[in-house]
Amino acid sequence: MIKNSKSIQRKLALVVGPLLLAVLVSPLQAQDWQPELLSDGQPNITGMWNNVGATATPVEMPDEFEGRVPTAEELADFIARRDEARKGNVCSLNECISGGQSVGAYGNEWFDWFWSDAVVDAPALVVDPPNGRIPAYTSAAQEAIRLNVVEEHDSAANVEAGDRCLSRGVFGMMMPTAYNNGKLILQSPGYVMIHSEMIHNARIIPIDAGNHISDNIKLWEGDARGRWEGNTLIVESTNFKYVRNIRAPGRGNPPQNEGRKMIETFKFEDENTLRYTLTVDDPLTYEEPWTVAFPYLKDSKYKQYEYACHEGNYAMETRLSGARVVERGLTETGNR
């Protein structure tokens, strides 16, 4: 299903420069709506916000739209086709194997998007560079990705950080994903907290708090500092911990380097819509900075549940023990 497929409220217009995605606004957005102000002067952004509608939008610009801006009708049709294809891609275990497909992971009914409406917003999540593509990896990043594949199961320390239940990083927390897309935002005087259901990640963001922490302190999701400019929350993060294998959009899991900088914006489009952007500048991983943009919609019906990551992480034991079996050459006999 497509949200507002017959009368699209958000129509892509043009990427006119870094960090900008021009869209035509709906009548509701055109109204002079203003958010409530809290006691410390912060606009009230508290609530449950969900980006599941953006999961039908590809990360990078599809070939069919390369070099041009699709019409509203083309975009609606494209998103509808993508949404219908994934929801209809169902096969039994035997059918998947006999058809040469991957056996997959979960049944579709376990994914958020299976029960949700896709949002017609843009042809790609990447809005800068203007070609809608993630910039090329540096040679160092390519080598790290290669080692991630070759050495992933040599040690638990080499496994992707989210699979280890340590951190999904800012990308993994904020980008649309298969499930658990609801983000709980809470505020107290001088702070904004963003809680992700996955791995219980909680980002505590000081507002107007001055300089970042000392350069010799490195954190999984970086050190965040926020400020409000009108109805837009701007979050700048530095002091990232080096992680060779951590979630990221695109091909493979390129490294997160200590010099990485990220800028996020949360802009009210109306009382139920936030326009979110995320810019990453990591010259040791990407040839140039790049930006994604997509909406978060208020979702009062979404409930976060306990994410017992370590307790239920049977994959860590089985993948590592399986690798040890392969090393001993016991894959055919099964004898230990």
N, C-alpha and C positions, 0 to 999 in steps of 0.2 A: 504494500500500500504506500501511497505517496501523500505526504502532508500537503494540503492545498494544491493538488495536482491540476485542478481546473482553473484556479485563479491564484497563480503564484504570487506570493507577497514579497519574496526576496528574489529579485531578478539580477543576475550578474550583468554588470555594465562593462567595466574595463579595469585592468590593473594599470594604474597610471604612474607608479613609482614605488620605491621601497616602502614596505609596511602599509601600503594603501590598497584596499579593495573597494572599489566604488560600487554601490548597489542602490537600486531604486527602493525606496522605503514604502511600507504599507501605510494606509491611512492612520492606523493606530500609532505607528512610529512617528508620524508627522505631527501628532498632537504635542502640546507643550507639557508633557509629563515630566515630573521631577521626583526623584526618590526621596524618601524620608531621610532626615538627617539624625544621626545618633547624638548622644550627649557630648561626645568629643569632636563633633563636626563631621564625622565620616558619613558618607552616603550609606544607607542600609542595604548591604549586599547579602545579608544573612539568609540562608535557606538551602534547599537541596537543588542543585543544578545538574542537568544531564546533557551529555553531548552525543547520546546514542543515535540521534537522527543523522549525524554526520558520518556514520560508519558506512553508508552507501556511497559516499564521495571518495574517489580514489586519491591517494596521497599526491600523485604526480599527474600532470596534464595528459589526458588520453591522446593518442596519435590523431584521432579524427578531429580534434579541436586545435591541433598545433597551429600556431600563428594566426589564430582568429578567435573572435568572441562568439560563442554559440548563442543562438536566439533562445528566448525563454522556452519556446516549445521544444527545441532540440534538447535543451538541458533537462527539462521535465521527462522527456522520453528516454534520455540516456540514464538518468537516475532510476527511473521505473524499471528499465531492462536489467540494470545491475541488481536492484533489490529483488526482483522476481526470480532472477537466475539463482541467487544464493539461497533464497527461501525454498526453491524447488529442487535444489541439488541434494537429493536424498537417495541413498541406496543402502541395502542391507549389507552386512559384512561379506557374504558370498558374492553378491552382485558387484560390490566395489572391487573385490579381488579378481573376479572373472573378467570385469571390464577394464582391468589394468589401472584402476584408480587407487589412490591412497585410501587406506582404511579410515583415515581421519582421526578425530579425537572424540568429541562429544556429539550427541544428536543435536539437530538444529534447535530443538525446543529448549536447550539449555543456554542459548545465546540471547542476549538482550534484543538484538536487532530482529529476531524472528517474531517477536511480539510487539514490535514498535513500528511506527511510521517513519519512512525515510524523509529527510528534509531536503527540498530542492533549494540549494544555496549557491553552489559554484561547481565548475567542472573538475576542480582539484583543490586539495587542501593547501598545497604550496602556492603562494601568491607572489613571492619574490624569491629568486629572479623571475622576471616577467614571463619567461618560457614555461613556468610552472613545474620545473624539474629541480630535484635536489642536486646541488653542485657536486662535482667530481670529488672523490676521496683523494687525499694525498697519498703518496707512496707508502708513508709510514702507516696510515690507516689501513691501506690495502693489505699490508703485511700482517697487521694485528688481526684483521678479519680472517686471513688465511690460517694464522696460528690458532684462532678461536675454534676453527673447524678441526684442524689436525690434532690439537692438544686438549680439546674440551674435556674429555673424560680421563685425562691423565691424573687429574686431581680435582677434588671438590672446589678448590679455589679457582679453577679455570672455567667452571660452569657459569652461564649468564647469571648476573646478580639477582634478577627477579626470580629465576628458577631456584636460587639458593635462599629465597625468602628474606633477602637483605634489603634491596631497594630496586624499584623499577625506574628510578631516576625521574627527572622532571618530564621527559618525553613520555615515559610509561605511565606516569600519573595523569597527565593532562590530555594526551591525545586520545581520540576515539579508539576503542578496542573491542574485543569480542564480547565481553560481559563486564559487569560491575562498573558501568560508566557514570554512575551518580557520584557527585562531589558535594560533600557537606561543607558549607562555608559558615563559619561562626566569627563573631566580632566581640572584642572587649576594648576598653579604652586604650588606644595606641597599638592595637594588634588586629590582624586578620589571620584566621586559621583555615586552611583548606585540608579536609580529611578525605582521603581516598579509601574506598572499601578494600581494594586489593592490597594485601600485606599491611593493612592498618597504617599506611603512610600518612603522617600529619605534618604539614608544612606550617610552621608558625612564623608569620611575617610581621616584623615590627614596622610601624608606620612613622615616617618622619623621624627616624632613629639615628640619623647621622651616618658616619662612616661604617664601612664593613669591618668585620673582625680582622685580627692580625693575619697577615699573608701566610704565616706558617701553620694555620689551622685550616684543614681541608675537610669538606663534608660531602656526603653522598649526593645530596640535592643542592649543594652550594649554600652560601650564606645570602639570604634574601633581604632586601630592603624595599619597602613600599612607600608610595606617596599617591595622593589623589590630585588629579588635575581635572577640576569640574566633576563630572560623573564618570570619570575613567580612572580605574585603579591601575597604576603602573608599578610593576615589580621588577627590580633588577637584581640578578643573582651572580655572584662571583665565588671564589674560594672553593672550586669543585675538587673533589678527590679524584685522582687518576684511577680509572676503572677500564680495563682492557675489553671486557665483555659485558655490555649493558644495553638494555632496550633502546632502540632508535628506529625511526621510520626509514624505509628504503631497503637497500640490499645488505644483508648481514647486520651484525651489531658492531659498529665501529667504536673505537675507544672514546671515552670521556676524558679530556685532558685537564690539567690543573689550570691552564690559562683560559678555559672556557668562560664565556659570558653569555647570559641569557636575559632577554627583556620580554616580559609578558605584559599585555594590556587586557583589561576586563572593562569593556565599555557598555553601559546601559543603552540598548536600542529602544526598549520599552520596559515596562515593569516585569515582563516575563521572559525577556531575551537579553543575553549578554553576548556581545561580539568579542570573541577571544582571539588574540594573536600571540604567537610565540616566535621570537627571533633568536637564533643561535649563532654565535660567533666563536668558532673554535678552529683557528688557522692550522693547527696540527692535524686536524681530521678532515676539514672541508676546505676546498679551494677558495671559497668566499662565503660570507654570511648568507643565511636564508631564513624565510619566514613562512609560517603556516597561519591560516585564519579559518575559523568556523564558529558556529553559534553554540552556546549553552542555553538550554531552555529550562525554565523553572519547572520542577517536577515534585509537587508536594506528595504524590502517591508513592514515590520511590522510597524504599527503606533499606538502610545498610544493615548487614548482618555480620556476625563474627566471621573473619577470614582466618581460619586456623591453618596458616600456611606451613609452619614447621611441623605441626602435629600431623598434617595430612600429606606431607611431602614424600610419598613413597617413591616418586620418580627419582629422587636423588640416589637412594640406595640401589634401586634396580638398574639405573643407567650406569652407575659406577661398577656394580658387581658384574653387569653384562660385559663391560669393557674388559674386566679382569679375566672373564671366561674366554673372550676372544684372544687376549694376549697369551693364554695358556694353550691355545689351539684346540679347545674342547667344544667348538661350536657344532661339530657333526656328531660326536659320540655322546655328548651330554654328561659324560662321567666326570666326577670331581676327584 
